[in-house]
Amino acid sequence: MNKKKKIYKKKGNTIKDLSQKILKLFVKNPSKNWNYKQISSSLKLTDANSRSQVIKSLEELKAKGNIEEANRGSFVLSEIKNYYQGTLDLTSNGNAYFICDDFENDVFIPSINLNRGLDKDTVKVYVYDKRRSSKKEGDVVAIVERFKTEFVGVLQLSKNFGFVVPDSNKMYSDIFISKDNLEGAEDGDKVVVNLIDWPENSKNPFGKIKQVLGKPGDHNTEIHSILAEYGLPYEFPAHVEKEAADLDTTITEKEIAKRRDMRSDLTFTIDPKDAKDFDDALSFTILENGNYEIGIHIADVSHYIPLDSELEREAYERATSVYLVDRVVPMLPEMLSNGVCSLRPNEEKLTFSAVFELNEKAEIKNQWFGRTVTYSDQRFAYEEAQVVIENGVKDQPTTIPKSISIRESAYEVSPTVVNAILKMDTLAKTLRKKRLRDGAITFDKVEVKFNLDADANPLGVFMKESKDANKLIEEFMLLANKKVSEFVSKKGGKSSTFVYRVHDEPNVDKLTALQGIIGKFGYSIDINTRQSTSNTLNKLLKDVHGKGESNMIETLAIRSMSKAIYTTENIGHYGLAFDHYSHFTSPIRRYPDVMAHRLLQHYLDGGKPPKKELYEEKCKHASEMEYLATKAERDSIKYMQIKYMQDHKDAEFLGVISGVTEWGIYVEIIENKCEGMVRTRDIKDDYYTYDEKQYALVGQSTKRKYQLGDEVTVKVKNTDLDRKHLDFTLLQ
């Protein structure tokens, strides 16, 4: 790309973004004094009109405080304290917020001051006080690092060039594609485009087509587009697949001899109906002293992935499996994730285990950690285990009906297994009760699921709730994660390097804002102490459960919390009320769990703490990839919801106002959780303005209010699969 600067000679023309161009010179040379002649020369401005504009821009920058007059006619960058480095968070309306540790509140940046900054870019910003306001604003003066340079969009092709219109509403500019950079893409194709340049004198960035995904509207095209938008691969490179295929997966007597043999212990898995990657299994034994030995057995993934291997590098880069609405994009090749490592029934497996001796009060009397070999006697779906919990009677078989059986017909669960599940359910409920008493918060949020036909078209939407069978598994996985973390911390001392899953305390301002919203529904929370906060949050979540506003309030409550991340610095887990917590139980689908396995074995072998810096870098990467995977998963659900609503354009739906902005109200349909927007301009009975304090649109004449939490009736107006956006018409 030719980066030669444009020479401005046309008399009378206004030079676009001149102040930004001048400020860039000062930022790149923070200690240099500049006069208008030097600036004109540097920018190749040769005529009197251009120089006059330079002089005017210098005065404007001086008035704003960006630069100071060092000597008469000579300027220097203002004190460096006004310039900060951080990241951009773009909104869908084109403006942005600057996120920087130096400021308690994010700094607003209007779209005209973005200076080509894009969402999540690392930027340098000049921050100043907004006129007649206590709030601060900023100007982007330099792009330090692009967060991403690949975008997904639809190619609109002219005779000699094209533009890619990005899918993301946070990418505010179409991308120019020259004829030489089309790479065979055709008009209307959905593509991945690589941003290669953004010339000073161009309104649009320049790009090159990297990949043609297909035609918009095709199901696989849209799913691959979601993955590509977040830089998530959907195929494994051939050399990684080959390395997996060439692995020696034989379980030898020599290997068994190195491990605790638990093949004779009653062992089973409980997972979703459609699961194939079984990370974890539970074993149950009644000891001679009347206590119970519970084994939490986890796939020993690290045994099959050498540190210096292509499999290891690929697992690290992916860092997590991605669970989309119609498929799983695994962290490991299928041969490992669904085969060798998966704890399938009636197969011997190499495992890493946490084994606990519990009494009737679910108190831990003994614990053991180490490598094992196990044999899963039976596989249950959550629904099947739930039947045993609800209908099972001690010492009697329980019948699993054909309607929910994962086998071809109904079958009986033996009394031995029934007894094990019933006792483990009782112990799990005791553990859960203890957690809640200690201040844990229970976010049992409803999951949106779809019934799909053979072509992945949505036939129906249903809500999946966490029941006792889910909570049984959850409690024992939490126990293993907690105790592994505690064990490493005590064994290695304060200096021990480990991968923790931490969750900081919530921000008081966010909790106060939550209180303001839920108060309108008659709910309240007490945020005076940590215990009162968790107790009243739990009461809130229990009180709203099953009500129209439940999903909205649960979502707002979750947003008031800090984000859980991976780190080597242990600050505890606020939401679980644990002082020590790690992720140990899902190494097939989470790379941090693989690291935890390796580190635990290292300490069991008597090793000294390795350097934290390397693991902290890996933790940061894993947290970032988890964030992207979560975004992709949400987008796939949103895509399928819109696809479902395309076939229901004539239906009327009861919904709850889940968000209010100056440009419209967001409405979530109660029966299927699909969310769309009613635009302010489409509400015709009055002129409506946004009242920020009331979270409402208020009619100027009628004073009618459309307020957060109000129930309304809507109809589908428009469905946009490309941008994953749904528009509603307000009926009443």
N, C-alpha and C positions, 0 to 999 in steps of 0.2 A: 504494500500500500504506500503510495506516495504521501509523505507527511510534510511536504514543503508548505510553508505558511503562505496564506493568501495575502497578496499585496492590495491594500485598500486605496484606490485612487479616485473613485468616482465622486466628484464634487457634489455635496449636498446630501449624500447618503448617510443614514444613521448606522453606525457600526453596532451590530447586535452583541449583547453581553460584554460590552467593552469594560465595564467596571470589574466584572469577574476575571477577564483576561489580565487586566492590570494587577488585580489583587493576587493572582497566581504568580506573577513575577516577584512580588514582594514576599510571598510565602516561600517560594523556592530559594530566595536570597534574603533571609530574615535580617541579616546585619548590614545589608547594602543600602546606601542612599541613592534615590532615583530622582531625576528631574524629568520634565515632560519630553525633552529631546531624546534622552536615553530610552525612555519607554517607547516613544514613537519609532525610534530606530529598531528596537528589539522586536516590535510588532509589525515592522515593515509598513509603517504608515507614513506616506511621503507628501501628502498635500496639506494645505493650510486648514481646510475644514476638519480633517481627521485630527490634526494636532490640537485644534480648538476643542474637539470632543474629549481628547485626552486630558486637557487642562480642567475641563468641567468635571470629568469623572474623578480626577484627583481631589477636587474640592468636595465632591459628594462623599468620597471615601474618608476624607478627613473629618467631615461633619458627623459621619456615623461612628467615628472612632476607630476605624480599621487601620488608618495610618496617621502618623504625626509629622509635622513640619520640623525637620531637624535644623535646616538653615533656610533662608529665604529661597523659595522655589525648589527646595530639595526635600524629599520625603523619605521616611523610613517606616517599617512595619511597627504598629503599636506594640506595647509590652506583650510579651509572649503569653502572659497569663490569660489573655482574652481568647486564646486559640486552644482548642481541645480536640483530642482524638477519641473517637468512639464509633458506634455503628448506627446506621439509618434503619428506621422502621417505617416503611411507606404505608399509607392508608389507601383504600380503594378509590378515594376521590382525588388522588394526585399529590396531596401534601404529605409531610413526613414528620416523624419525631426523632430527635437525636438522643441516643442512649449513651450515657457516659457516667462513670462512677463519681465524677466530681460534682454531679448535680443530683439532688434528692428527687426532683421531678424531671421528666423528660422534656427536652427543649423543642418547641414547635419550629418547624421549618416550612414556610410556604413553598408551593411548587415552583414559583419563579426563582427561588434561591437554591434549588437543588443542584444546579451546575453539573448536570449529568450523573448525579449520584443515584444509585439504584438500591432496591431493597436489600438490607443486610450488608451493604458495602461498609468497609472500614474507611472513615473519612476524617478530614480535618475541618473543623467548623469554627467560625468566628461567632461568638455568643455575645449578645447585647440585651439590654433591658428594652422591652416593648414600650412604645410611647403610650403614656397615660395608663399604664398597667404595671402590676407587680410581677407579671409573668415575663419570661425570657423568650427571645427568638434567636434564630441562628442563620448564618449563610454558610453553605458548603464552599470551601475555598480550594480543596484538593481531594482527589480520590487516592487514598493510600493503597487500598487493595480491593479488587472486585470480589464479592462473595461468590458470584457465579457468572460464567460467560456463555452458558448454554441455555437456550430457551425453546419452548415448544409453542408452535403456532401454525396457522394456516397460510400457505403461500398464495398471494394474489399476484398473478403474472401478467405483465404487459409485454410488448413486442421485444424490447431489449433489456428489460430489468424487471425486478419484482420487489414486493414488500412482504415480509412475514408479519402477520397480525398475531401478537402473542396471546395465548390463552389466559395467562395470569392478569388479573386486574391490577396487579402491583407493578407491572411493566408498562409504563405510560407512553412508550414510543414504539411505533412500528420499526422494523429492522430492514434497511435497504439491502437488496441482493443484486449484485451486478450479474450480467449474463454469464460471465466466466465462473461464477461461484454457485451456480444452480445445481451442479452435480447430478443432473438428470431428473430433478424434481419437476413436476408438472403443476399447472394451475389447479388450485383447490386441494392439493396434497397437504396432509398434516405432517409437519417436519420438525426435526431438531436442528436449530441453527446456532452456529458458534459466532459470538460477537467478536470481531477481529479489530475494529477501529471505531473511533468516534471523532472525526475531524472537528476542529474548532469552529469551522464555518458551516457545519452541517447540522440541521435540525434532527436528523435521524442517525443512529449508529449504523455501521456497515457490518454485514455478516456473511457467512458462508454456510451453505447447507451441509450438515454433517450426516443426517440420516433421514430417509423417507419412512414414516411410520404407517402410512396408508391413507385411506379416505375418511374424512370426518363422519361420525355416526356409526362406523363399523365397530363392533364391540371390542375386539382385540386391539384395534387402533387406539381407542379411547383409554383402555386399561394401560397399554404401553405408553401412552402419552402422559398419564398420571405418574408412572414410574420415572419416565425421562425428565419430567418437570423438576423432580427432586434429585436427579442424578443417581437413581437407583437402578441397577442392572436387572434384567429379567432372564438372562441366560448366563451360563458359566462358560468361560473360555475353554477351548478344547483341551489345552494342556492341563487344566485343573481337573476336568472330568477324567482324563487319562490317568492322572496320578491317583485319583480316588479308585478307579477301576483296578489299578495295579497293586493296591494295598493287600497285604497278607492279613486276612481277618480271622484266621484260625485261632480258636481258643485252645491253647496247648496245656498239657498237664504241668509243664514247667511254669507257665503263667499263673495257673490256678494255685500252685503251691506258694506263690508270693502273696496270695490274697486270703481274706477270711471267706470261707466257703459257707454261703447261706442259701444254697440251692434247695435244702430240705425245709426251709421256713415257708409257711403259707404266705404267698406273695400275689398281689394283683394290682392292676392299673385302673384308674377311673379318669376318663377323658371325654372330650366332645365326641359325638357320634361319628363325625366325618374326619376325625384326627388320624394321622398316619405316623407322626413323629412323637413317640411316647417317651418324653424326657424322664419321667419319674414313676416309681412304683412304691407301694407300701407293703411291708411284711408285718405279721402279727403273731406273737407267741405268748402263751400264758406261762409264766415262770413258776417254779416250785414254791416260791414264797408268796404267791398270789398276786404279784405285780405283773405288769404287762411290758413286753419288749416290743417296741415299735421301731421298725427300720424304715428310714426314708432313703430309697435307693435311686441314684441319679446316673444316667448314662455317662460312662467314662470316655467322653469325647477326646480328652487330651491324650489318651493312650493311642489313638489312631491318627493324631495330627502332630507330626514332628515339628518342633519349633522352627527349624529352617526348611520349610517346605512351601510349595505353591498353595497347598490347601490352607496352611496357616496364614499366609499373606492374604488370600482371598477372604477367609473368615474374618480377619481383622478389618479389611477394607469395608466389607458389608456390615459387620458388627452386630447385625440383627436380622432375623427373618421378618418379612413384611407380609402382614395378613390383610389381603384385599378382599373385597366383597365376594369374589368368585374363585379365588385361588390363593395359594401361599407361594411367596417367592422366598425360598429357603436360604439360610446362611451357608449351609453345607450342601454339596451335591446330593441328589436323591438317594444314591447308593448308601450314603452314610446316614442322612437325616431320617429316611423312611425304612432303612434296611439294617445295616450293621449296628448302628448305635441305638436304634429305636427298641424299647423294651417290649417287644411283641410277645404275645402269650405262647407258652410251650416252647420257648427258646432260651438257651443259656446265654447270659449277657455279662460282659465286664462292666462293673458299676463302681461308683464312688458313693460311700454311704455314711449317713449319720444315724447312729442307733441309740435309742434312749430306753431306759427302764423307768416306767411311770407307775405311780400307785393310783388308787381309786380317785384321789383328789387331783390327778394330773400333775403331781409334783415330780420333778426329775430326781431320781435316786442315783442313777449312773448314766454316763454317756460315753460313746466311743465313735471315733472318726477314722475312716481309712478305706482302702480299696477292697472290693469284694467281687465275688462272682455269684450271680443270682439266677433264679428261674421263675418267670411269671406264670402262675397257675391259671389265671383267668383275666380277661379284659372286660371292663364294664364301661358303658356310656354313662354319663351323669344321670340320665333319665332312669336307667336301670338300677343304679345304686340308690336313687331316690325312692324307688318302689320298695326296696329292701328296708330303707330307713322308716318309711311311712307305714308299711304293712308287715314287716318282718316280726316274727315271734321267736324268742330264744329257743334253741334246740329243735327248731322245726324248719323244713325247707320253705322257700318263698318262690312263687311262680312269677316269672317275667312274661307279661303278655306279648303276643306277636306284634301288636300295634306299635310297641316301642323297642322291641328286641333288635339287636344288631346282628343276630343270627337269622336264619331263614324261617324259624318258627319259635313258638313259645318254649321256654325251658325252665327248669328248676334250679335254684341256687341252693347248694348243700347247707345243712345246718351249721357246719363248721365255719363256712364263709359268712353266713348270716350273722352268727355270733360275733365274728370279728368286726364286721361292718357296724353292727349296733353298738358294740363297746367303743370302737374308735369314734363313732359319732358322739357318744356321751363324753368321751375325753376331749374331743375337739370343741364341744360346746362349753366345757369348763375352761379350756384355754382361752376361748374367745371372750368369755365373761370376765376373766382376769385382765385381758388386754383392755377391754372397755373401761373396767374399773381403774386401770392405770392411766387412762386418758386417751386411748386410741380413738380415732374417728372412723366411722364406717360409711364409706362411699359405695353403697350397693347400687350403682347406677344401672338403669335398664339399658341393654344393648339392642340396637336395631339390627334385625336379621331379615333375609329375603328367601322366599321360595322361588327357585329359578328353574326354568325349563332346560332342555338339552342345549339350547342356543344361548343360554345365560340371560334370557329375558325374564324380568321379574313378574311372577304370577301373583305374589302377595307379600305383604310386610307383616312381620310379627315381632313381638318384644320378648327378649330372653332375660329372665331374672335369675339372680343367684339364689339357689336353694340350699338345703342342708348338705346335699352331696358335694356341691361346689365348695361350701364352707369347710367341710371335713378336710378336703384336699388342701384348701388354702391354709388352714391352721397348722397342719403338719409341715407344709412347705415353709411357712413363716417361722416355725420352731427351728427347723434345720438352718435356715438362713441366719437367724438370730444367734443360735448357739455356735455355729461355725465362726461367725464374726467375733463373738465373745472369746472363744477358744484361742483364736489367733492373737487377739489383742492382749490376752493374759500371758500367753506363751512367749510372745515376742516383746512384750512391754510396750511402753508408749511410742517407742521408735519403730515398732513393727510396720512394715510396708504391707498394705492389703488394699483390696478393691472394695470400698464401702458404697452402699446405696444410701445416700443421705437426703434428708428432707428438712429444710430450715423452718423456723417458726414463721407464721403468716405475718404479712405486713399489717400493722394496726390501721393504717388509712384505708386499706382494702376491706378490712373487716367492718370498719365504720361505714363505708359505702354500702356494703352488703346489708348492714343493719337498716340503713335508710331505705333500701329497696324492699326488703321483706316486711318492714313495718307497715307498708301499704296493704299487705295481705293479712295483717293481724298476727304476724310472727315476731319473735325477738331472739336475740342472742346476748349473752353476758360476756364481755371481753375483758373483764377486770383482772382475771387470773388465767393461767394456762388451763387449770382444771375446769374452771367455769366455762371457758371458751369451748373446750372439747365436749363437755357435758351438754351444753345448750346447742351446739352444732349437731350433735347426735340426736337430740330431741327434735330439732328443726327437720332433719332429714327423715326422721320417723313420722313426724306430723304431716309432711307434704306428700309422703309416699302414696301413690295411686291417685293423686289429685291432678287436675288439669295443668296446674302451674308447676308440678313436681320437676319435670325435666329442666325447665328454665331455672328454677331456684337451685337445683342440684348443680347445674352447670355454673351458675354464678358463685356458688359456695366453693366449688373446685377452683375457679379462677381466683378466688381470694387467697388461696393457698400458694405457698412457694412451689417451685418445680423440683421434683426429685431428680437427682443427678448422680453420676458415678464420680468418685474422687478418692484419693488416698488420705484425705484429711477427715477424720471421723468427728462429725458434730451431732450424730444421732439422727433418728428418724421421727420427726414430730408427729406425723399422721398415724404411725403405728405405736407411738409412745415407747420406742425402743432406744436404749443408749447405744447399742451395737446392732448393725444390720448390714447384710451383704446380699448379693444375688449369687446363689450356689446351685439352684435346683433346675435350671433350664439351659444347659450348655449346648444343646442341639440348635437352639434358636437365639442365644445371646452370648456374644463373645466375652463380656465381663465375667460370666460364670466359668468360662474356660480358664480365664486368668485366675479366678478364685480357687479353682481345683489345683492348678499348678502351684500356687503359693501355699495352699494348705499342705500339699504333699511335701513341699520344700521345708516347711516348719516341722512336719512330722518326722522328716529325715534328719532334723537337728540343724538345718541350715540357718545362717544369719540373715537378717533383713536385707534384701537387695535395695538398690537406690530407688528412691521414690519418684524421681523426675521422669524416668522412662514410663512408669506405670501411670503417672498423672497425665502424661500426654495421651496415653491410650484411653484413659478414662474420659478425657475431654472429647476425644474422637467418638467414643461409644455413645456419649450423651448427645452429641450432635446428630449422629446417624439415627439414634432412637427418635429424636425430634422430627427428622425428615420422614422416617417410616410412619410415625403417627399422623403426620400431615397427609401422606399418601393414602393411608387407610381411611381417614376422614373424607378425603376427596372421592375415594371410590364409593363410599356409602352415599355421599351427596349425589354423585353421578347416577347411581342406581335408583335413588329416590326420585330424581328428575325423570329418569327413564320410565319409572313406574307411573308418575303423574301425567306423562304424555298421553296415556291411555285412559285418563280420568278427567278430561277437560270439561265434561258436561256435569260433573258431580259437584255438589256443595259440601263444604267441610267446616266443622266447628274447630276453631283454633284459639290459641292464646297469644297475645302480643308479647313476643319474647325480646324485642329490642325496639328502641325509638331513636331516630336521628332526624336531622332537619330535612333530609330528602325522602323520608318515608318510615313506615313501621314494618318490622319483621314479625311474621306470624308463623307460629309452629302449630301444625295440625295435630290435634290431640291423639287421634287414632293411629297415626303412622309416623309421627315425629318429623315429617317433612317440613322444612322451613323455607319460606319465600318472602318476597317483599311486596307491600302495597305502597306505591310511590305517592308522595304528597300531592303531586300535580294531578293524580288520577282520582283524588277524593273531591268530587265536584260540588258537594252541597254547601261549601263555605271555603274561605281562604284560611289555611291552617299554618300556624307557626310553631316552632319547636320551643317547648318550655323545659329547659335543662333540669330545673329543680324538681319538677313534678314527673319527670321522665314521660312526657306526654306531648302530643300534637294538640293544639288548642285552636278551635274555630274562632276567627276574629269577630264574627257577628253573633253566632249562636252560642259561643263559649263551650260548645261540645268538646269533650276530651276523649282522645284515644290514648290510653295510659298503659304503661307496662303492666302485664298481668290481666288486662281486660280480655274477656271472651268475645270473639267476633266470628262472623260467618264469611267465608271467602270461596272464590272459584278460581280455577287456574286461568290466567290470562296468556302467559307465554312461558315456554320451556326452552332454555338455552343449554344444550349439552356441552357445547364447546367451552363456555365460560362457567358451567356448572351453576347456573343461576335460574331461579324460579320467580316469576312475577304472578301476583294474585290480583284479582279484582275484589274490592270490598263490597259485600252485599248488605251486611247490617252489623 
